[in-house]
Amino acid sequence: MSKRLQDKVAVITGAASGIGKGCANVLAAEGATIAICDINPNVTTVGRAITSEHDVPVEAVITDVRSSTEVARFVENTIAQFGKIDILINNAGIWRATPITDSYEKVLDDFEAIVTTNLKGVFQVGRSVIPHMVEAGSGEIINIATDHIVPPHGFATGGGSRMDVYDASKWGTRGLTESWAKALKPHKIRVNALGMDATDSAMVRYASGQEPSPEILERWMKPEQIGELAVELILEGPEGRTGEHIGIWLDHEICLPDRKEELPSRHP
Ligand SMILES: NC(=O)c1ccc[n+]([C@@H]2O[C@H](COP(=O)([O-])OP(=O)(O)OC[C@H]3O[C@@H](n4cnc5c(N)ncnc54)[C@H](O)[C@@H]3O)[C@@H](O)[C@H]2O)c1
């Protein structure tokens, strides 16, 4: 297989498992140098496995994306080791059920945990990486969202009745994706989001509340399929789309949709 990301350095957060790990493996198979982080110490084992399977340089660092200090250390280490960051997949995230009947005390705790990880984490990693991309005059940022904010045609947004906080965190990342896309276009940095439906991971197994049957497992998407779509998006290059939220749904073809028209902004 040709290595289409041979000279690229990719940062992927939350890569000890699930979609992040799947993306890291697919990008490594395309020849990219990989810098991964996760709060789960298993990230270092994942890093060693990627190096030995794909024969690419890998940096794997235990990092909590909620901590600005740890994020800065991870990003600066990556620059010190590899000299640049071409690609950022902002993936680390958590999910907790927050039904409307929950106590206020519980959901305050949930809000802090979910929003600090899913929104502040994306913000901190993005804002730490962006200056290096601006200096280089190029970059690809993919924020991992959810199909809840980008449903198939004919369906309402929203993930159901126990997702207010999770969905709010992902709508927040949608704001970052759109704002960064606009601000970074003059610097030839593209920012898009992938919003997937059920994809086999620890999170979706936990959220579904039961051991999935073989039929359900068969139907769920695989993390590597998300990684393959991320590669297609990255390979569009500097003239490709920016500011888009791309839905990836069960029982639909997994592919990039037609490019959307870029609308003019009413504000500077
Ligand atoms: N699996 C799905 O069906 C699905 C659907 C839509 C969106 N997503 C999104 O995909 C992303 C990845 O989730 P996943 O499904 O692979 O689940 P996962 O639980 O397998 O992976 C999430 C990873 O993020 C890490 N993480 C959590 N908090 C962190 C922190 N503070 N700092 C660093 N790392 C942290 C976890 O340790 C884990 O390795 C999340 O943003 C999630 O919201 C998943």
Ligand as a Chemical Component Dictionary entry (heavy atoms), coordinates in Angstrom:
data_LIG
# 
_chem_comp.id                   LIG 
_chem_comp.type                 NON-POLYMER 
_chem_comp.pdbx_formal_charge   0 
_chem_comp.three_letter_code    LIG 
# 
loop_
_chem_comp_atom.comp_id 
_chem_comp_atom.atom_id 
_chem_comp_atom.alt_atom_id 
_chem_comp_atom.type_symbol 
_chem_comp_atom.charge 
_chem_comp_atom.model_Cartn_x 
_chem_comp_atom.model_Cartn_y 
_chem_comp_atom.model_Cartn_z 
_chem_comp_atom.pdbx_ordinal 
LIG N1  N1  N 0  -18.185 5.383  19.956 1  
LIG C1  C1  C 0  -19.212 6.092  19.498 2  
LIG O1  O1  O 0  -20.247 5.544  19.105 3  
LIG C2  C2  C 0  -19.108 7.577  19.409 4  
LIG C3  C3  C 0  -20.127 8.265  18.748 5  
LIG C4  C4  C 0  -20.043 9.647  18.623 6  
LIG C5  C5  C 0  -18.935 10.322 19.150 7  
LIG N2  N2  N 1  -17.947 9.627  19.804 8  
LIG C6  C6  C 0  -16.799 10.392 20.306 9  
LIG O2  O2  O 0  -15.607 9.719  19.934 10 
LIG C7  C7  C 0  -14.569 10.078 20.828 11 
LIG C8  C8  C 0  -13.821 8.823  21.241 12 
LIG O3  O3  O 0  -14.675 7.989  22.011 13 
LIG P1  P1  P 0  -14.718 6.411  21.884 14 
LIG O4  O4  O 0  -16.083 6.047  21.486 15 
LIG O5  O5  O -1 -13.589 5.925  21.104 16 
LIG O6  O6  O 0  -14.616 5.994  23.420 17 
LIG P2  P2  P 0  -13.417 5.419  24.276 18 
LIG O7  O7  O 0  -13.874 5.515  25.685 19 
LIG O8  O8  O 0  -12.985 4.103  23.754 20 
LIG O9  O9  O 0  -12.222 6.445  23.982 21 
LIG C9  C9  C 0  -12.116 7.706  24.603 22 
LIG C10 C10 C 0  -10.681 7.866  25.038 23 
LIG O10 O10 O 0  -10.528 9.176  25.604 24 
LIG C11 C11 C 0  -9.729  9.048  26.761 25 
LIG N3  N3  N 0  -9.953  10.153 27.686 26 
LIG C12 C12 C 0  -11.051 10.377 28.452 27 
LIG N4  N4  N 0  -10.847 11.452 29.222 28 
LIG C13 C13 C 0  -9.609  11.933 28.914 29 
LIG C14 C14 C 0  -8.841  13.029 29.380 30 
LIG N5  N5  N 0  -9.305  13.858 30.340 31 
LIG N6  N6  N 0  -7.608  13.223 28.872 32 
LIG C15 C15 C 0  -7.123  12.379 27.922 33 
LIG N7  N7  N 0  -7.794  11.312 27.459 34 
LIG C16 C16 C 0  -9.031  11.107 27.943 35 
LIG C17 C17 C 0  -10.163 7.714  27.364 36 
LIG O11 O11 O 0  -9.229  7.213  28.318 37 
LIG C18 C18 C 0  -10.304 6.851  26.124 38 
LIG O12 O12 O 0  -9.109  6.175  25.801 39 
LIG C19 C19 C 0  -15.226 10.845 21.968 40 
LIG O13 O13 O 0  -15.021 12.226 21.801 41 
LIG C20 C20 C 0  -16.700 10.504 21.811 42 
LIG O14 O14 O 0  -17.533 11.505 22.335 43 
LIG C21 C21 C 0  -18.013 8.276  19.948 44 
# 
loop_
_chem_comp_bond.comp_id 
_chem_comp_bond.atom_id_1 
_chem_comp_bond.atom_id_2 
_chem_comp_bond.value_order 
_chem_comp_bond.pdbx_ordinal 
LIG N1  C1  SING 1  
LIG C1  O1  DOUB 2  
LIG C1  C2  SING 3  
LIG C2  C3  SING 4  
LIG C2  C21 DOUB 5  
LIG C3  C4  DOUB 6  
LIG C4  C5  SING 7  
LIG C5  N2  DOUB 8  
LIG N2  C6  SING 9  
LIG N2  C21 SING 10 
LIG C6  O2  SING 11 
LIG C6  C20 SING 12 
LIG O2  C7  SING 13 
LIG C7  C8  SING 14 
LIG C7  C19 SING 15 
LIG C8  O3  SING 16 
LIG O3  P1  SING 17 
LIG P1  O4  DOUB 18 
LIG P1  O5  SING 19 
LIG P1  O6  SING 20 
LIG O6  P2  SING 21 
LIG P2  O7  DOUB 22 
LIG P2  O8  SING 23 
LIG P2  O9  SING 24 
LIG O9  C9  SING 25 
LIG C9  C10 SING 26 
LIG C10 O10 SING 27 
LIG C10 C18 SING 28 
LIG O10 C11 SING 29 
LIG C11 N3  SING 30 
LIG C11 C17 SING 31 
LIG N3  C12 SING 32 
LIG N3  C16 SING 33 
LIG C12 N4  DOUB 34 
LIG N4  C13 SING 35 
LIG C13 C14 SING 36 
LIG C13 C16 DOUB 37 
LIG C14 N5  SING 38 
LIG C14 N6  DOUB 39 
LIG N6  C15 SING 40 
LIG C15 N7  DOUB 41 
LIG N7  C16 SING 42 
LIG C17 O11 SING 43 
LIG C17 C18 SING 44 
LIG C18 O12 SING 45 
LIG C19 O13 SING 46 
LIG C19 C20 SING 47 
LIG C20 O14 SING 48 
# 
